[in-house]
Amino acid sequence: MPELPEVETTVRDLRKKVLGLKIENFWTDFKKNIKRPKNLEEFKKTIIGKKIIDIKRRGKNILFFLSGEKILLIHQKLTGHLLYGKWNMEHGAWHPLEAGLLNESVNRFIHLMFKLDNGKMLALSDLRKFAKIEIWEKVDLEDSEGFKNLGPEPLDKNFTFDKFKKRLEKRKKGKIKQILMDQSVIVGIGNIYSDEILWRAKIYPLRDISTLSSNESKEIYRVMKEVLPKAIKLGGESFSDFRRISGERGYFDKERKIYRRTGEKCSRCGTIIKRLKIGGRSAHFCPRCQKL
């Protein structure tokens, strides 16, 4: 699933390409992605003709602020990623009009298409078809069930160590790996970056937060503030489905130290990296660097 760096990369790319454009038309072959409103015709009627005023990120959600005080929310979920270009429908499938990165196989699972008034299109490629699309009144979104329980943004300048520590203390106990991924504690961090943060901080992923010293919590906070901006600068992680709107890969992979490196040698100490299961998710760690 795209995490904070991938979603932030997408938002920054989109702001350079589609701000000020109008949505002229909409197509989908999978109506289940549209969660609000449920009626497809109502959804199309609401967005067609609307201008894209602004684009922001909240957690892993992409928010298109449209004219008429509407917000188009896209959560890419597990395998979704937005693409920008021109396509033509042939034999029931969308094909890019130009040769290039959009032709990569990972970009062929297009299930949503927004036609824009500059002749370009905004597409959602989503292999697993788990993405969520919603339309909200601007005044209602922040009070919605999905938003009011979201934690703070880890890269917000006002998110200090003291505030981070209080978020941990409020939970009192729990495995640090799971706490970092809990969107009600802090938003945007998932499997990839929780592993990367904990490896760099030398913290075992199953450590209970009640056992963390103040210095260990500070190190997790420091590393988080270092790793996430670096990942954004590199355009996110693309070893799996994520691509930038141009179809280009992100380049955080050259910085990936621990996630999905089971059986490889730790780049810090040479110990073989191991993987364990926690709450149905994987945690990758170095047994020597990250002792319990």
C-alpha positions as CSV (number, residue, x, y, z in Angstrom):
1,M,0.0,0.0,0.0
2,P,1.4,3.5,-0.8
3,E,2.4,5.1,2.4
4,L,3.0,8.8,3.3
5,P,6.0,9.3,1.0
6,E,4.3,7.7,-2.0
7,V,1.0,9.6,-1.4
8,E,2.9,12.9,-0.8
9,T,4.9,12.3,-4.0
10,T,1.7,11.8,-5.9
11,V,0.1,14.9,-4.5
12,R,3.2,17.1,-5.4
13,D,3.3,15.6,-8.9
14,L,-0.5,16.2,-9.4
15,R,-0.2,19.9,-8.2
16,K,2.2,20.5,-11.1
17,K,-0.1,19.1,-13.7
18,V,-3.8,19.4,-13.0
19,L,-4.4,22.4,-10.8
20,G,-6.9,24.7,-12.4
21,L,-8.2,22.0,-14.8
22,K,-11.8,21.0,-15.1
23,I,-13.1,17.4,-15.1
24,E,-15.0,16.9,-18.4
25,N,-15.9,13.3,-18.1
26,F,-15.5,10.2,-16.0
27,W,-15.4,6.4,-16.7
28,T,-15.2,3.3,-14.6
29,D,-15.6,-0.4,-15.1
30,F,-15.7,-1.1,-11.4
31,K,-18.4,0.8,-9.6
32,K,-17.6,-0.8,-6.2
33,N,-14.6,1.6,-5.8
34,I,-17.1,4.5,-5.6
35,K,-18.2,4.5,-1.9
36,R,-19.8,7.9,-1.8
37,P,-22.3,8.5,-3.3
38,K,-23.1,4.9,-4.2
39,N,-25.0,5.9,-7.3
40,L,-22.6,6.2,-10.3
41,E,-24.8,8.8,-12.2
42,E,-25.0,10.9,-9.1
43,F,-21.2,10.7,-8.7
44,K,-20.6,11.8,-12.3
45,K,-23.1,14.6,-12.1
46,T,-21.4,15.9,-9.0
47,I,-17.8,16.0,-10.4
48,I,-18.3,16.8,-14.1
49,G,-17.6,20.4,-14.8
50,K,-15.8,21.0,-11.5
51,K,-12.5,22.8,-11.5
52,I,-9.6,21.4,-9.4
53,I,-8.8,24.2,-7.0
54,D,-6.3,22.5,-4.8
55,I,-4.8,19.1,-4.0
56,K,-3.7,18.0,-0.5
57,R,-2.8,14.9,1.5
58,R,-4.3,13.8,4.8
59,G,-2.7,10.6,6.0
60,K,-2.8,8.3,3.0
61,N,-5.8,10.1,1.4
62,I,-5.5,12.3,-1.7
63,L,-7.9,15.2,-1.5
64,F,-8.9,17.1,-4.6
65,F,-10.6,20.4,-3.6
66,L,-13.1,21.1,-6.3
67,S,-15.2,24.2,-7.2
68,G,-18.6,24.2,-5.6
69,E,-17.1,23.4,-2.1
70,K,-16.7,19.7,-3.0
71,I,-13.8,17.3,-2.2
72,L,-12.9,14.3,-4.3
73,L,-11.2,11.8,-2.0
74,I,-9.0,9.0,-3.4
75,H,-7.4,6.4,-1.2
76,Q,-5.2,4.2,-3.4
77,K,-5.3,1.3,-0.9
78,L,-3.1,-1.7,-1.6
79,T,-2.1,-1.6,-5.3
80,G,-3.6,1.7,-6.6
81,H,-1.6,4.5,-8.2
82,L,-2.7,7.5,-10.2
83,L,-1.3,8.2,-13.7
84,Y,-1.4,11.3,-15.9
85,G,-1.4,11.2,-19.7
86,K,-3.4,10.2,-22.8
87,W,-5.1,6.9,-23.5
88,N,-7.3,5.3,-26.1
89,M,-9.8,2.6,-25.5
90,E,-9.1,-0.4,-27.7
91,H,-10.7,-3.9,-27.4
92,G,-12.1,-3.1,-24.0
93,A,-8.8,-1.8,-22.5
94,W,-7.0,1.5,-22.2
95,H,-3.8,1.9,-24.1
96,P,-1.4,4.9,-23.8
97,L,-1.2,6.9,-27.0
98,E,2.6,7.4,-26.7
99,A,5.4,5.0,-26.0
100,G,7.0,5.3,-22.6
101,L,6.7,4.5,-18.9
102,L,2.9,4.4,-19.0
103,N,3.2,1.2,-21.0
104,E,4.8,-0.7,-18.2
105,S,2.7,-3.7,-17.3
106,V,2.0,-2.5,-13.7
107,N,0.2,0.5,-15.2
108,R,-2.3,-1.5,-17.3
109,F,-5.0,-2.2,-14.7
110,I,-7.0,1.0,-15.3
111,H,-10.4,1.0,-13.6
112,L,-11.1,4.7,-13.3
113,M,-10.5,7.5,-15.8
114,F,-11.0,11.3,-15.4
115,K,-11.0,13.2,-18.7
116,L,-9.6,16.8,-18.2
117,D,-10.3,19.9,-20.2
118,N,-6.7,20.2,-21.4
119,G,-7.1,17.0,-23.4
120,K,-5.2,14.9,-20.8
121,M,-6.5,12.2,-18.5
122,L,-6.1,11.1,-14.9
123,A,-6.2,7.4,-14.5
124,L,-6.2,5.0,-11.6
125,S,-4.4,1.7,-12.2
126,D,-5.3,-0.7,-9.5
127,L,-4.6,-4.5,-9.8
128,R,-6.5,-5.6,-6.7
129,K,-9.3,-3.0,-7.1
130,F,-9.4,-2.0,-3.4
131,A,-9.1,1.7,-4.0
132,K,-11.7,4.0,-2.4
133,I,-13.3,7.0,-4.1
134,E,-15.6,9.4,-2.3
135,I,-17.2,12.8,-2.8
136,W,-17.6,15.0,0.3
137,E,-19.0,18.4,1.1
138,K,-16.0,20.4,2.3
139,V,-17.6,21.2,5.6
140,D,-18.4,17.6,6.4
141,L,-15.1,15.8,5.7
142,E,-13.2,16.7,8.8
143,D,-16.1,15.6,11.0
144,S,-16.5,12.3,9.1
145,E,-15.9,9.0,10.9
146,G,-12.9,8.2,8.8
147,F,-11.2,11.6,9.5
148,K,-12.0,12.6,13.0
149,N,-10.0,9.7,14.5
150,L,-6.9,10.2,12.4
151,G,-3.7,11.0,14.3
152,P,-1.3,13.9,13.7
153,E,0.9,14.2,10.6
154,P,4.4,13.1,11.5
155,L,6.0,15.7,9.3
156,D,4.0,18.6,10.6
157,K,6.3,21.2,12.1
158,N,4.2,21.4,15.2
159,F,4.5,17.6,15.8
160,T,7.2,17.8,18.4
161,F,8.9,15.0,20.3
162,D,6.7,15.8,23.4
163,K,3.6,15.4,21.3
164,F,4.9,12.1,19.9
165,K,5.7,10.8,23.4
166,K,2.3,11.7,24.6
167,R,0.7,9.8,21.7
168,L,2.7,6.7,22.8
169,E,1.9,7.3,26.5
170,K,-1.8,7.6,25.7
171,R,-1.7,4.0,24.4
172,K,0.3,2.8,27.4
173,K,1.1,-0.5,25.9
174,G,1.3,-2.3,22.5
175,K,4.0,-3.5,20.1
176,I,5.9,-0.6,18.7
177,K,5.6,-1.8,15.1
178,Q,1.8,-1.9,15.3
179,I,1.7,1.4,17.2
180,L,3.6,3.2,14.4
181,M,1.2,1.8,11.8
182,D,-1.9,2.7,13.8
183,Q,-3.5,5.6,11.9
184,S,-5.2,6.9,15.0
185,V,-1.8,7.3,16.7
186,I,0.1,8.8,13.8
187,V,-0.8,8.9,10.1
188,G,0.9,7.7,7.0
189,I,3.3,5.0,8.2
190,G,2.8,1.4,7.1
191,N,4.8,-1.8,6.8
192,I,7.7,-0.3,4.7
193,Y,8.6,2.7,6.8
194,S,7.8,1.2,10.2
195,D,10.4,-1.5,9.4
196,E,12.9,1.1,8.1
197,I,12.4,3.4,11.1
198,L,12.8,0.7,13.7
199,W,15.9,-0.7,12.0
200,R,17.6,2.6,12.0
201,A,16.6,3.3,15.6
202,K,17.8,-0.2,16.6
203,I,14.5,-1.1,18.1
204,Y,13.0,-4.7,18.0
205,P,9.6,-4.5,16.3
206,L,7.8,-6.5,19.0
207,R,9.1,-4.3,21.9
208,D,6.2,-3.1,24.0
209,I,6.0,0.7,24.1
210,S,5.9,0.6,27.9
211,T,9.5,-0.7,27.9
212,L,10.9,2.1,25.7
213,S,13.3,4.5,27.4
214,S,13.0,8.2,26.7
215,N,16.2,8.1,24.7
216,E,14.8,5.2,22.6
217,S,11.5,7.1,21.9
218,K,13.6,10.1,20.9
219,E,15.6,8.0,18.5
220,I,12.4,6.6,16.9
221,Y,11.1,10.2,16.5
222,R,14.4,11.5,15.1
223,V,14.7,8.7,12.6
224,M,11.0,9.1,11.5
225,K,11.7,12.8,10.9
226,E,14.7,11.9,8.8
227,V,13.5,8.8,6.8
228,L,10.1,10.1,5.6
229,P,11.4,13.3,4.0
230,K,14.2,11.4,2.4
231,A,11.7,8.9,0.9
232,I,9.6,11.8,-0.4
233,K,12.7,13.4,-2.0
234,L,13.5,10.1,-3.7
235,G,9.9,9.8,-5.0
236,G,8.8,6.9,-2.7
237,E,9.3,3.1,-3.0
238,S,8.5,1.3,-6.2
239,F,9.7,-2.3,-5.7
240,S,6.0,-3.3,-6.0
241,D,3.0,-1.5,-7.6
242,F,3.6,2.2,-6.8
243,R,4.5,4.5,-9.7
244,R,4.6,8.3,-10.0
245,I,1.9,9.9,-12.2
246,S,4.3,9.8,-15.1
247,G,4.8,6.1,-14.7
248,E,8.2,6.7,-13.3
249,R,9.5,4.6,-10.4
250,G,10.4,6.1,-7.0
251,Y,14.0,5.7,-5.9
252,F,13.8,5.0,-2.2
253,D,14.8,1.4,-3.0
254,K,18.4,2.3,-2.9
255,E,17.9,3.4,0.7
256,R,15.8,0.4,1.8
257,K,17.8,-1.3,4.5
258,I,15.5,-3.9,6.0
259,Y,12.0,-4.2,4.5
260,R,11.6,-7.4,2.4
261,R,15.3,-8.2,2.8
262,T,14.8,-11.5,4.6
263,G,17.8,-13.8,4.2
264,E,20.1,-11.0,3.2
265,K,22.9,-9.7,5.3
266,C,22.3,-6.6,7.5
267,S,24.2,-3.7,5.9
268,R,25.2,-2.5,9.4
269,C,26.5,-5.7,11.1
270,G,26.3,-8.5,8.6
271,T,23.8,-10.6,10.5
272,I,21.1,-12.4,8.4
273,I,17.9,-10.5,8.3
274,K,14.8,-12.3,9.7
275,R,11.0,-11.9,9.3
276,L,8.2,-12.5,11.7
277,K,4.5,-12.1,11.7
278,I,2.7,-9.6,13.8
279,G,-1.1,-9.0,13.6
280,G,-1.2,-10.6,10.1
281,R,1.6,-8.3,8.8
282,S,5.3,-8.9,8.3
283,A,8.1,-7.4,10.3
284,H,11.7,-7.5,9.0
285,F,14.5,-7.0,11.5
286,C,18.1,-7.7,12.3
287,P,18.5,-10.1,15.3
288,R,21.8,-8.4,16.3
289,C,21.0,-4.7,15.8
290,Q,17.4,-5.0,17.1
291,K,17.6,-7.1,20.2
292,L,14.5,-7.7,22.3
